[in-house]
Amino acid sequence: MNDKNNAVRKVLGVRHKANQAQVRLNKDLDEAVSEGIKLSFPEANNIQKFIVLIQPATGHWRAGKFEFEFTIPDDWPITKPDIKILTRVWHPNIDENGAVCLSILRDNYLATLSISQFVAGLQYLFIEPNPNSPLNTEAATMFKNEPAKFQETVDDYIEKYCPK
């Protein structure tokens, strides 16, 4: 059993009775970790709030590590999770307040989606940003029209804001 599974089970063990969201979440968390992904639980007694650290292997953001906070509602998967980025990043699909433009969190949300699918969606944003559906219009314009300046700004943000 890996360390992530032990952490999940330790958090679950504190609760007397897991609700339906927690049972599903436990299963999904087992599948969510892959290369370049780490999970942590800042609140020892709360499996429904966790941090996903993504370290892209390729693309503009490959030199960075990015922390996303997942908050899972009690009626999940009926209600979608709240996902925001904690690390400041220069990205067309992520705004300065931490909001993330991910279609499966909006119009394309389905109760059958797993945590690993949300993580994969976040990873994909770092591989293929979509400047045609921006939350940060300035970053999107720079991405399209000034690629060298865009990369310089990305690198500056990584240097200033990414965890080491």
CNS distance restraints for C-alpha pairs under 8 A (distance, minus, plus):
assign (resid   1 and name CA) (resid   5 and name CA) 6.30 0.50 0.50
assign (resid   1 and name CA) (resid   6 and name CA) 6.98 0.50 0.50
assign (resid   2 and name CA) (resid   6 and name CA) 6.46 0.50 0.50
assign (resid   3 and name CA) (resid   7 and name CA) 6.19 0.50 0.50
assign (resid   4 and name CA) (resid   8 and name CA) 6.26 0.50 0.50
assign (resid   4 and name CA) (resid  30 and name CA) 7.84 0.50 0.50
assign (resid   4 and name CA) (resid  39 and name CA) 6.88 0.50 0.50
assign (resid   4 and name CA) (resid  40 and name CA) 7.96 0.50 0.50
assign (resid   5 and name CA) (resid   9 and name CA) 6.10 0.50 0.50
assign (resid   5 and name CA) (resid  30 and name CA) 6.48 0.50 0.50
assign (resid   6 and name CA) (resid  10 and name CA) 5.98 0.50 0.50
assign (resid   7 and name CA) (resid  11 and name CA) 6.28 0.50 0.50
assign (resid   7 and name CA) (resid  41 and name CA) 7.83 0.50 0.50
assign (resid   8 and name CA) (resid  12 and name CA) 6.18 0.50 0.50
assign (resid   8 and name CA) (resid  26 and name CA) 6.89 0.50 0.50
assign (resid   8 and name CA) (resid  29 and name CA) 7.82 0.50 0.50
assign (resid   8 and name CA) (resid  47 and name CA) 6.94 0.50 0.50
assign (resid   9 and name CA) (resid  13 and name CA) 5.79 0.50 0.50
assign (resid  10 and name CA) (resid  14 and name CA) 6.68 0.50 0.50
assign (resid  11 and name CA) (resid  15 and name CA) 7.32 0.50 0.50
assign (resid  11 and name CA) (resid  44 and name CA) 5.95 0.50 0.50
assign (resid  11 and name CA) (resid  45 and name CA) 5.36 0.50 0.50
assign (resid  11 and name CA) (resid  46 and name CA) 6.46 0.50 0.50
assign (resid  11 and name CA) (resid  47 and name CA) 5.98 0.50 0.50
assign (resid  12 and name CA) (resid  18 and name CA) 7.18 0.50 0.50
assign (resid  12 and name CA) (resid  45 and name CA) 7.54 0.50 0.50
assign (resid  12 and name CA) (resid  46 and name CA) 7.96 0.50 0.50
assign (resid  12 and name CA) (resid  47 and name CA) 6.77 0.50 0.50
assign (resid  14 and name CA) (resid  45 and name CA) 6.25 0.50 0.50
assign (resid  15 and name CA) (resid  45 and name CA) 7.27 0.50 0.50
assign (resid  18 and name CA) (resid  22 and name CA) 5.56 0.50 0.50
assign (resid  18 and name CA) (resid  23 and name CA) 6.25 0.50 0.50
assign (resid  19 and name CA) (resid  23 and name CA) 6.43 0.50 0.50
assign (resid  19 and name CA) (resid  74 and name CA) 7.60 0.50 0.50
assign (resid  20 and name CA) (resid  24 and name CA) 6.30 0.50 0.50
assign (resid  20 and name CA) (resid  75 and name CA) 7.76 0.50 0.50
assign (resid  20 and name CA) (resid  76 and name CA) 7.99 0.50 0.50
assign (resid  21 and name CA) (resid  25 and name CA) 5.85 0.50 0.50
assign (resid  21 and name CA) (resid  72 and name CA) 7.89 0.50 0.50
assign (resid  21 and name CA) (resid  73 and name CA) 7.63 0.50 0.50
assign (resid  21 and name CA) (resid  74 and name CA) 5.90 0.50 0.50
assign (resid  21 and name CA) (resid  75 and name CA) 6.22 0.50 0.50
assign (resid  21 and name CA) (resid  76 and name CA) 5.21 0.50 0.50
assign (resid  21 and name CA) (resid  77 and name CA) 6.72 0.50 0.50
assign (resid  22 and name CA) (resid  26 and name CA) 5.95 0.50 0.50
assign (resid  22 and name CA) (resid  47 and name CA) 7.15 0.50 0.50
assign (resid  22 and name CA) (resid  48 and name CA) 7.05 0.50 0.50
assign (resid  23 and name CA) (resid  27 and name CA) 6.61 0.50 0.50
assign (resid  24 and name CA) (resid  28 and name CA) 6.23 0.50 0.50
assign (resid  25 and name CA) (resid  29 and name CA) 5.94 0.50 0.50
assign (resid  25 and name CA) (resid  48 and name CA) 7.70 0.50 0.50
assign (resid  25 and name CA) (resid 115 and name CA) 7.58 0.50 0.50
assign (resid  26 and name CA) (resid  30 and name CA) 6.47 0.50 0.50
assign (resid  27 and name CA) (resid  31 and name CA) 6.97 0.50 0.50
assign (resid  28 and name CA) (resid  32 and name CA) 6.21 0.50 0.50
assign (resid  28 and name CA) (resid 114 and name CA) 5.97 0.50 0.50
assign (resid  28 and name CA) (resid 115 and name CA) 5.57 0.50 0.50
assign (resid  28 and name CA) (resid 116 and name CA) 6.60 0.50 0.50
assign (resid  29 and name CA) (resid  33 and name CA) 7.12 0.50 0.50
assign (resid  29 and name CA) (resid 115 and name CA) 6.69 0.50 0.50
assign (resid  29 and name CA) (resid 116 and name CA) 7.33 0.50 0.50
assign (resid  31 and name CA) (resid 116 and name CA) 6.16 0.50 0.50
assign (resid  32 and name CA) (resid 115 and name CA) 6.17 0.50 0.50
assign (resid  32 and name CA) (resid 116 and name CA) 4.15 0.50 0.50
assign (resid  32 and name CA) (resid 117 and name CA) 7.92 0.50 0.50
assign (resid  32 and name CA) (resid 119 and name CA) 6.98 0.50 0.50
assign (resid  33 and name CA) (resid  37 and name CA) 5.47 0.50 0.50
assign (resid  33 and name CA) (resid  38 and name CA) 6.21 0.50 0.50
assign (resid  33 and name CA) (resid  39 and name CA) 7.16 0.50 0.50
assign (resid  33 and name CA) (resid 116 and name CA) 7.51 0.50 0.50
assign (resid  34 and name CA) (resid  38 and name CA) 7.74 0.50 0.50
assign (resid  36 and name CA) (resid  53 and name CA) 7.85 0.50 0.50
assign (resid  36 and name CA) (resid  54 and name CA) 5.76 0.50 0.50
assign (resid  36 and name CA) (resid  55 and name CA) 4.89 0.50 0.50
assign (resid  36 and name CA) (resid  56 and name CA) 6.45 0.50 0.50
assign (resid  36 and name CA) (resid  57 and name CA) 7.15 0.50 0.50
assign (resid  37 and name CA) (resid  52 and name CA) 6.76 0.50 0.50
assign (resid  37 and name CA) (resid  53 and name CA) 5.56 0.50 0.50
assign (resid  37 and name CA) (resid  54 and name CA) 4.89 0.50 0.50
assign (resid  37 and name CA) (resid  55 and name CA) 6.53 0.50 0.50
assign (resid  38 and name CA) (resid  52 and name CA) 5.72 0.50 0.50
assign (resid  38 and name CA) (resid  53 and name CA) 5.01 0.50 0.50
assign (resid  38 and name CA) (resid  54 and name CA) 6.83 0.50 0.50
assign (resid  39 and name CA) (resid  50 and name CA) 6.94 0.50 0.50
assign (resid  39 and name CA) (resid  51 and name CA) 5.65 0.50 0.50
assign (resid  39 and name CA) (resid  52 and name CA) 4.76 0.50 0.50
assign (resid  39 and name CA) (resid  53 and name CA) 6.33 0.50 0.50
assign (resid  40 and name CA) (resid  50 and name CA) 5.77 0.50 0.50
assign (resid  40 and name CA) (resid  51 and name CA) 5.17 0.50 0.50
assign (resid  40 and name CA) (resid  52 and name CA) 6.70 0.50 0.50
assign (resid  41 and name CA) (resid  46 and name CA) 7.41 0.50 0.50
assign (resid  41 and name CA) (resid  47 and name CA) 6.87 0.50 0.50
assign (resid  41 and name CA) (resid  49 and name CA) 6.78 0.50 0.50
assign (resid  41 and name CA) (resid  50 and name CA) 4.63 0.50 0.50
assign (resid  41 and name CA) (resid  51 and name CA) 6.27 0.50 0.50
assign (resid  42 and name CA) (resid  49 and name CA) 7.63 0.50 0.50
assign (resid  42 and name CA) (resid  50 and name CA) 6.44 0.50 0.50
assign (resid  42 and name CA) (resid  51 and name CA) 7.42 0.50 0.50
assign (resid  43 and name CA) (resid  47 and name CA) 7.77 0.50 0.50
assign (resid  43 and name CA) (resid  49 and name CA) 7.27 0.50 0.50
assign (resid  43 and name CA) (resid  50 and name CA) 7.83 0.50 0.50
assign (resid  48 and name CA) (resid  70 and name CA) 7.65 0.50 0.50
assign (resid  48 and name CA) (resid  71 and name CA) 5.78 0.50 0.50
assign (resid  48 and name CA) (resid  72 and name CA) 4.86 0.50 0.50
assign (resid  48 and name CA) (resid  73 and name CA) 7.17 0.50 0.50
assign (resid  49 and name CA) (resid  69 and name CA) 7.17 0.50 0.50
assign (resid  49 and name CA) (resid  70 and name CA) 5.63 0.50 0.50
assign (resid  49 and name CA) (resid  71 and name CA) 4.57 0.50 0.50
assign (resid  49 and name CA) (resid  72 and name CA) 6.30 0.50 0.50
assign (resid  50 and name CA) (resid  69 and name CA) 5.90 0.50 0.50
assign (resid  50 and name CA) (resid  70 and name CA) 5.41 0.50 0.50
assign (resid  50 and name CA) (resid  71 and name CA) 6.82 0.50 0.50
assign (resid  51 and name CA) (resid  67 and name CA) 6.31 0.50 0.50
assign (resid  51 and name CA) (resid  68 and name CA) 5.53 0.50 0.50
assign (resid  51 and name CA) (resid  69 and name CA) 4.64 0.50 0.50
assign (resid  51 and name CA) (resid  70 and name CA) 6.14 0.50 0.50
assign (resid  52 and name CA) (resid  67 and name CA) 5.68 0.50 0.50
assign (resid  52 and name CA) (resid  68 and name CA) 5.17 0.50 0.50
assign (resid  52 and name CA) (resid  69 and name CA) 6.49 0.50 0.50
assign (resid  52 and name CA) (resid  70 and name CA) 7.40 0.50 0.50
assign (resid  52 and name CA) (resid 119 and name CA) 7.88 0.50 0.50
assign (resid  53 and name CA) (resid  65 and name CA) 6.56 0.50 0.50
assign (resid  53 and name CA) (resid  66 and name CA) 5.50 0.50 0.50
assign (resid  53 and name CA) (resid  67 and name CA) 4.50 0.50 0.50
assign (resid  53 and name CA) (resid  68 and name CA) 6.39 0.50 0.50
assign (resid  54 and name CA) (resid  65 and name CA) 5.69 0.50 0.50
assign (resid  54 and name CA) (resid  66 and name CA) 5.20 0.50 0.50
assign (resid  54 and name CA) (resid  67 and name CA) 6.46 0.50 0.50
assign (resid  54 and name CA) (resid  68 and name CA) 7.92 0.50 0.50
assign (resid  54 and name CA) (resid 123 and name CA) 7.08 0.50 0.50
assign (resid  55 and name CA) (resid  62 and name CA) 6.79 0.50 0.50
assign (resid  55 and name CA) (resid  63 and name CA) 7.75 0.50 0.50
assign (resid  55 and name CA) (resid  64 and name CA) 6.07 0.50 0.50
assign (resid  55 and name CA) (resid  65 and name CA) 4.54 0.50 0.50
assign (resid  55 and name CA) (resid  66 and name CA) 6.42 0.50 0.50
assign (resid  56 and name CA) (resid  61 and name CA) 6.39 0.50 0.50
assign (resid  56 and name CA) (resid  62 and name CA) 4.73 0.50 0.50
assign (resid  56 and name CA) (resid  63 and name CA) 7.50 0.50 0.50
assign (resid  56 and name CA) (resid  64 and name CA) 7.08 0.50 0.50
assign (resid  56 and name CA) (resid  65 and name CA) 7.30 0.50 0.50
assign (resid  56 and name CA) (resid 123 and name CA) 6.81 0.50 0.50
assign (resid  56 and name CA) (resid 126 and name CA) 6.69 0.50 0.50
assign (resid  56 and name CA) (resid 127 and name CA) 7.74 0.50 0.50
assign (resid  57 and name CA) (resid  62 and name CA) 5.20 0.50 0.50
assign (resid  58 and name CA) (resid  62 and name CA) 4.95 0.50 0.50
assign (resid  58 and name CA) (resid 127 and name CA) 6.62 0.50 0.50
assign (resid  59 and name CA) (resid 126 and name CA) 6.53 0.50 0.50
assign (resid  59 and name CA) (resid 127 and name CA) 5.32 0.50 0.50
assign (resid  59 and name CA) (resid 128 and name CA) 7.98 0.50 0.50
assign (resid  60 and name CA) (resid 126 and name CA) 7.22 0.50 0.50
assign (resid  60 and name CA) (resid 127 and name CA) 7.64 0.50 0.50
assign (resid  60 and name CA) (resid 151 and name CA) 6.53 0.50 0.50
assign (resid  60 and name CA) (resid 154 and name CA) 7.17 0.50 0.50
assign (resid  61 and name CA) (resid 126 and name CA) 6.35 0.50 0.50
assign (resid  61 and name CA) (resid 154 and name CA) 6.96 0.50 0.50
assign (resid  61 and name CA) (resid 155 and name CA) 7.65 0.50 0.50
assign (resid  61 and name CA) (resid 158 and name CA) 7.66 0.50 0.50
assign (resid  63 and name CA) (resid 155 and name CA) 7.87 0.50 0.50
assign (resid  63 and name CA) (resid 158 and name CA) 7.11 0.50 0.50
assign (resid  64 and name CA) (resid 158 and name CA) 5.51 0.50 0.50
assign (resid  64 and name CA) (resid 162 and name CA) 5.90 0.50 0.50
assign (resid  64 and name CA) (resid 163 and name CA) 7.79 0.50 0.50
assign (resid  65 and name CA) (resid 158 and name CA) 7.96 0.50 0.50
assign (resid  65 and name CA) (resid 162 and name CA) 5.64 0.50 0.50
assign (resid  65 and name CA) (resid 163 and name CA) 6.17 0.50 0.50
assign (resid  65 and name CA) (resid 164 and name CA) 7.61 0.50 0.50
assign (resid  66 and name CA) (resid  85 and name CA) 7.34 0.50 0.50
assign (resid  66 and name CA) (resid  86 and name CA) 7.47 0.50 0.50
assign (resid  66 and name CA) (resid  87 and name CA) 5.55 0.50 0.50
assign (resid  66 and name CA) (resid 162 and name CA) 6.41 0.50 0.50
assign (resid  66 and name CA) (resid 163 and name CA) 7.51 0.50 0.50
assign (resid  67 and name CA) (resid  85 and name CA) 5.89 0.50 0.50
assign (resid  67 and name CA) (resid  86 and name CA) 5.41 0.50 0.50
assign (resid  67 and name CA) (resid  87 and name CA) 5.61 0.50 0.50
assign (resid  68 and name CA) (resid  83 and name CA) 6.61 0.50 0.50
assign (resid  68 and name CA) (resid  84 and name CA) 5.53 0.50 0.50
assign (resid  68 and name CA) (resid  85 and name CA) 4.20 0.50 0.50
assign (resid  68 and name CA) (resid  86 and name CA) 5.58 0.50 0.50
assign (resid  68 and name CA) (resid  87 and name CA) 7.46 0.50 0.50
assign (resid  69 and name CA) (resid  82 and name CA) 7.96 0.50 0.50
assign (resid  69 and name CA) (resid  83 and name CA) 5.65 0.50 0.50
assign (resid  69 and name CA) (resid  84 and name CA) 5.44 0.50 0.50
assign (resid  69 and name CA) (resid  85 and name CA) 6.13 0.50 0.50
assign (resid  69 and name CA) (resid  86 and name CA) 6.62 0.50 0.50
assign (resid  70 and name CA) (resid  81 and name CA) 6.68 0.50 0.50
assign (resid  70 and name CA) (resid  82 and name CA) 5.79 0.50 0.50
assign (resid  70 and name CA) (resid  83 and name CA) 4.69 0.50 0.50
assign (resid  70 and name CA) (resid  84 and name CA) 6.89 0.50 0.50
assign (resid  71 and name CA) (resid  81 and name CA) 5.73 0.50 0.50
assign (resid  71 and name CA) (resid  82 and name CA) 5.08 0.50 0.50
assign (resid  71 and name CA) (resid  83 and name CA) 6.48 0.50 0.50
assign (resid  72 and name CA) (resid  76 and name CA) 6.42 0.50 0.50
assign (resid  72 and name CA) (resid  80 and name CA) 7.50 0.50 0.50
assign (resid  72 and name CA) (resid  81 and name CA) 4.74 0.50 0.50
assign (resid  72 and name CA) (resid  82 and name CA) 6.53 0.50 0.50
assign (resid  73 and name CA) (resid  79 and name CA) 6.72 0.50 0.50
assign (resid  73 and name CA) (resid  80 and name CA) 7.44 0.50 0.50
assign (resid  73 and name CA) (resid  81 and name CA) 6.27 0.50 0.50
assign (resid  75 and name CA) (resid  79 and name CA) 5.97 0.50 0.50
assign (resid  76 and name CA) (resid  80 and name CA) 6.33 0.50 0.50
assign (resid  76 and name CA) (resid  81 and name CA) 7.13 0.50 0.50
assign (resid  76 and name CA) (resid 111 and name CA) 7.73 0.50 0.50
assign (resid  77 and name CA) (resid  81 and name CA) 7.85 0.50 0.50
assign (resid  77 and name CA) (resid 111 and name CA) 4.86 0.50 0.50
assign (resid  77 and name CA) (resid 112 and name CA) 7.27 0.50 0.50
assign (resid  77 and name CA) (resid 113 and name CA) 7.94 0.50 0.50
assign (resid  78 and name CA) (resid 111 and name CA) 5.42 0.50 0.50
assign (resid  79 and name CA) (resid 111 and name CA) 7.41 0.50 0.50
assign (resid  80 and name CA) (resid 105 and name CA) 6.76 0.50 0.50
assign (resid  80 and name CA) (resid 109 and name CA) 7.00 0.50 0.50
assign (resid  80 and name CA) (resid 111 and name CA) 7.43 0.50 0.50
assign (resid  81 and name CA) (resid 105 and name CA) 7.70 0.50 0.50
assign (resid  83 and name CA) (resid  99 and name CA) 7.67 0.50 0.50
assign (resid  83 and name CA) (resid 100 and name CA) 7.28 0.50 0.50
assign (resid  84 and name CA) (resid  98 and name CA) 5.13 0.50 0.50
assign (resid  84 and name CA) (resid  99 and name CA) 5.33 0.50 0.50
assign (resid  84 and name CA) (resid 100 and name CA) 6.12 0.50 0.50
assign (resid  85 and name CA) (resid  94 and name CA) 7.98 0.50 0.50
assign (resid  85 and name CA) (resid  98 and name CA) 4.69 0.50 0.50
assign (resid  85 and name CA) (resid  99 and name CA) 6.74 0.50 0.50
assign (resid  85 and name CA) (resid 100 and name CA) 7.13 0.50 0.50
assign (resid  86 and name CA) (resid  98 and name CA) 6.28 0.50 0.50
assign (resid  87 and name CA) (resid  98 and name CA) 7.76 0.50 0.50
assign (resid  87 and name CA) (resid 161 and name CA) 6.28 0.50 0.50
assign (resid  87 and name CA) (resid 162 and name CA) 6.18 0.50 0.50
assign (resid  88 and name CA) (resid  96 and name CA) 6.73 0.50 0.50
assign (resid  88 and name CA) (resid  98 and name CA) 7.31 0.50 0.50
assign (resid  88 and name CA) (resid 157 and name CA) 6.98 0.50 0.50
assign (resid  88 and name CA) (resid 161 and name CA) 5.84 0.50 0.50
assign (resid  88 and name CA) (resid 162 and name CA) 7.41 0.50 0.50
assign (resid  89 and name CA) (resid  94 and name CA) 7.36 0.50 0.50
assign (resid  89 and name CA) (resid  96 and name CA) 7.51 0.50 0.50
assign (resid  89 and name CA) (resid 154 and name CA) 7.07 0.50 0.50
assign (resid  89 and name CA) (resid 157 and name CA) 5.87 0.50 0.50
assign (resid  89 and name CA) (resid 158 and name CA) 7.06 0.50 0.50
assign (resid  89 and name CA) (resid 161 and name CA) 7.52 0.50 0.50
assign (resid  90 and name CA) (resid  94 and name CA) 7.48 0.50 0.50
assign (resid  90 and name CA) (resid 139 and name CA) 6.48 0.50 0.50
assign (resid  90 and name CA) (resid 153 and name CA) 6.84 0.50 0.50
assign (resid  90 and name CA) (resid 154 and name CA) 5.32 0.50 0.50
assign (resid  90 and name CA) (resid 157 and name CA) 6.42 0.50 0.50
assign (resid  91 and name CA) (resid  95 and name CA) 7.33 0.50 0.50
assign (resid  91 and name CA) (resid 129 and name CA) 7.53 0.50 0.50
assign (resid  91 and name CA) (resid 136 and name CA) 6.79 0.50 0.50
assign (resid  91 and name CA) (resid 139 and name CA) 5.82 0.50 0.50
assign (resid  91 and name CA) (resid 140 and name CA) 7.33 0.50 0.50
assign (resid  91 and name CA) (resid 154 and name CA) 7.59 0.50 0.50
assign (resid  92 and name CA) (resid 129 and name CA) 6.66 0.50 0.50
assign (resid  92 and name CA) (resid 130 and name CA) 6.77 0.50 0.50
assign (resid  92 and name CA) (resid 131 and name CA) 5.51 0.50 0.50
assign (resid  92 and name CA) (resid 133 and name CA) 7.89 0.50 0.50
assign (resid  92 and name CA) (resid 134 and name CA) 5.03 0.50 0.50
assign (resid  92 and name CA) (resid 135 and name CA) 6.10 0.50 0.50
assign (resid  92 and name CA) (resid 136 and name CA) 4.88 0.50 0.50
assign (resid  92 and name CA) (resid 137 and name CA) 6.42 0.50 0.50
assign (resid  92 and name CA) (resid 138 and name CA) 7.57 0.50 0.50
assign (resid  92 and name CA) (resid 139 and name CA) 4.89 0.50 0.50
assign (resid  92 and name CA) (resid 140 and name CA) 4.47 0.50 0.50
assign (resid  92 and name CA) (resid 143 and name CA) 7.52 0.50 0.50
assign (resid  93 and name CA) (resid 100 and name CA) 6.11 0.50 0.50
assign (resid  93 and name CA) (resid 101 and name CA) 5.11 0.50 0.50
assign (resid  93 and name CA) (resid 102 and name CA) 7.76 0.50 0.50
assign (resid  93 and name CA) (resid 125 and name CA) 7.45 0.50 0.50
assign (resid  93 and name CA) (resid 129 and name CA) 6.69 0.50 0.50
assign (resid  93 and name CA) (resid 130 and name CA) 6.62 0.50 0.50
assign (resid  93 and name CA) (resid 131 and name CA) 7.11 0.50 0.50
assign (resid  93 and name CA) (resid 133 and name CA) 6.98 0.50 0.50
assign (resid  93 and name CA) (resid 134 and name CA) 4.84 0.50 0.50
assign (resid  93 and name CA) (resid 135 and name CA) 5.01 0.50 0.50
assign (resid  93 and name CA) (resid 136 and name CA) 6.16 0.50 0.50
assign (resid  93 and name CA) (resid 140 and name CA) 7.89 0.50 0.50
assign (resid  94 and name CA) (resid  98 and name CA) 6.38 0.50 0.50
assign (resid  94 and name CA) (resid  99 and name CA) 5.69 0.50 0.50
assign (resid  94 and name CA) (resid 100 and name CA) 4.66 0.50 0.50
assign (resid  94 and name CA) (resid 101 and name CA) 6.17 0.50 0.50
assign (resid  94 and name CA) (resid 134 and name CA) 7.58 0.50 0.50
assign (resid  94 and name CA) (resid 135 and name CA) 5.67 0.50 0.50
assign (resid  94 and name CA) (resid 136 and name CA) 6.18 0.50 0.50
assign (resid  95 and name CA) (resid  99 and name CA) 5.49 0.50 0.50
assign (resid  95 and name CA) (resid 100 and name CA) 6.82 0.50 0.50
assign (resid  95 and name CA) (resid 135 and name CA) 5.34 0.50 0.50
assign (resid  95 and name CA) (resid 136 and name CA) 5.03 0.50 0.50
assign (resid  96 and name CA) (resid 136 and name CA) 7.52 0.50 0.50
assign (resid  99 and name CA) (resid 135 and name CA) 7.86 0.50 0.50
assign (resid 100 and name CA) (resid 135 and name CA) 7.57 0.50 0.50
assign (resid 101 and name CA) (resid 105 and name CA) 7.72 0.50 0.50
assign (resid 101 and name CA) (resid 133 and name CA) 7.74 0.50 0.50
assign (resid 101 and name CA) (resid 134 and name CA) 7.27 0.50 0.50
assign (resid 101 and name CA) (resid 135 and name CA) 6.49 0.50 0.50
assign (resid 102 and name CA) (resid 106 and name CA) 6.91 0.50 0.50
assign (resid 102 and name CA) (resid 121 and name CA) 7.03 0.50 0.50
assign (resid 102 and name CA) (resid 122 and name CA) 7.52 0.50 0.50
assign (resid 103 and name CA) (resid 107 and name CA) 6.01 0.50 0.50
assign (resid 103 and name CA) (resid 108 and name CA) 5.57 0.50 0.50
assign (resid 103 and name CA) (resid 109 and name CA) 7.37 0.50 0.50
assign (resid 104 and name CA) (resid 108 and name CA) 4.53 0.50 0.50
assign (resid 104 and name CA) (resid 109 and name CA) 4.53 0.50 0.50
assign (resid 104 and name CA) (resid 110 and name CA) 7.47 0.50 0.50
assign (resid 104 and name CA) (resid 118 and name CA) 7.49 0.50 0.50
assign (resid 104 and name CA) (resid 121 and name CA) 7.96 0.50 0.50
assign (resid 105 and name CA) (resid 109 and name CA) 5.41 0.50 0.50
assign (resid 109 and name CA) (resid 113 and name CA) 7.47 0.50 0.50
assign (resid 113 and name CA) (resid 117 and name CA) 6.25 0.50 0.50
assign (resid 113 and name CA) (resid 118 and name CA) 7.57 0.50 0.50
assign (resid 114 and name CA) (resid 118 and name CA) 6.71 0.50 0.50
assign (resid 115 and name CA) (resid 119 and name CA) 6.27 0.50 0.50
assign (resid 116 and name CA) (resid 120 and name CA) 6.02 0.50 0.50
assign (resid 117 and name CA) (resid 121 and name CA) 6.11 0.50 0.50
assign (resid 118 and name CA) (resid 122 and name CA) 6.31 0.50 0.50
assign (resid 119 and name CA) (resid 123 and name CA) 6.21 0.50 0.50
assign (resid 120 and name CA) (resid 124 and name CA) 6.10 0.50 0.50
assign (resid 121 and name CA) (resid 125 and name CA) 6.44 0.50 0.50
assign (resid 122 and name CA) (resid 126 and name CA) 6.96 0.50 0.50
assign (resid 123 and name CA) (resid 127 and name CA) 6.70 0.50 0.50
assign (resid 124 and name CA) (resid 128 and name CA) 5.81 0.50 0.50
assign (resid 124 and name CA) (resid 129 and name CA) 7.57 0.50 0.50
assign (resid 125 and name CA) (resid 129 and name CA) 4.86 0.50 0.50
assign (resid 125 and name CA) (resid 130 and name CA) 7.49 0.50 0.50
assign (resid 130 and name CA) (resid 134 and name CA) 6.82 0.50 0.50
assign (resid 130 and name CA) (resid 140 and name CA) 7.95 0.50 0.50
assign (resid 131 and name CA) (resid 137 and name CA) 7.91 0.50 0.50
assign (resid 131 and name CA) (resid 140 and name CA) 4.63 0.50 0.50
assign (resid 131 and name CA) (resid 141 and name CA) 7.36 0.50 0.50
assign (resid 131 and name CA) (resid 143 and name CA) 7.10 0.50 0.50
assign (resid 131 and name CA) (resid 144 and name CA) 7.20 0.50 0.50
assign (resid 132 and name CA) (resid 140 and name CA) 7.48 0.50 0.50
assign (resid 134 and name CA) (resid 140 and name CA) 6.17 0.50 0.50
assign (resid 136 and name CA) (resid 140 and name CA) 6.30 0.50 0.50
assign (resid 137 and name CA) (resid 141 and name CA) 6.06 0.50 0.50
assign (resid 138 and name CA) (resid 142 and name CA) 6.20 0.50 0.50
assign (resid 139 and name CA) (resid 143 and name CA) 5.94 0.50 0.50
assign (resid 139 and name CA) (resid 150 and name CA) 7.16 0.50 0.50
assign (resid 140 and name CA) (resid 144 and name CA) 6.31 0.50 0.50
assign (resid 141 and name CA) (resid 145 and name CA) 5.97 0.50 0.50
assign (resid 141 and name CA) (resid 146 and name CA) 7.75 0.50 0.50
assign (resid 142 and name CA) (resid 146 and name CA) 4.88 0.50 0.50
assign (resid 142 and name CA) (resid 147 and name CA) 6.48 0.50 0.50
assign (resid 142 and name CA) (resid 149 and name CA) 7.09 0.50 0.50
assign (resid 142 and name CA) (resid 150 and name CA) 5.52 0.50 0.50
assign (resid 143 and name CA) (resid 147 and name CA) 5.23 0.50 0.50
assign (resid 143 and name CA) (resid 150 and name CA) 5.46 0.50 0.50
assign (resid 146 and name CA) (resid 150 and name CA) 6.06 0.50 0.50
assign (resid 147 and name CA) (resid 151 and name CA) 6.18 0.50 0.50
assign (resid 148 and name CA) (resid 152 and name CA) 6.26 0.50 0.50
assign (resid 149 and name CA) (resid 153 and name CA) 6.17 0.50 0.50
assign (resid 150 and name CA) (resid 154 and name CA) 6.19 0.50 0.50
assign (resid 151 and name CA) (resid 155 and name CA) 6.09 0.50 0.50
assign (resid 152 and name CA) (resid 156 and name CA) 6.18 0.50 0.50
assign (resid 153 and name CA) (resid 157 and name CA) 6.25 0.50 0.50
assign (resid 154 and name CA) (resid 158 and name CA) 6.22 0.50 0.50
assign (resid 155 and name CA) (resid 159 and name CA) 6.16 0.50 0.50
assign (resid 156 and name CA) (resid 160 and name CA) 6.18 0.50 0.50
assign (resid 157 and name CA) (resid 161 and name CA) 5.65 0.50 0.50
assign (resid 157 and name CA) (resid 162 and name CA) 7.34 0.50 0.50
assign (resid 158 and name CA) (resid 162 and name CA) 5.02 0.50 0.50
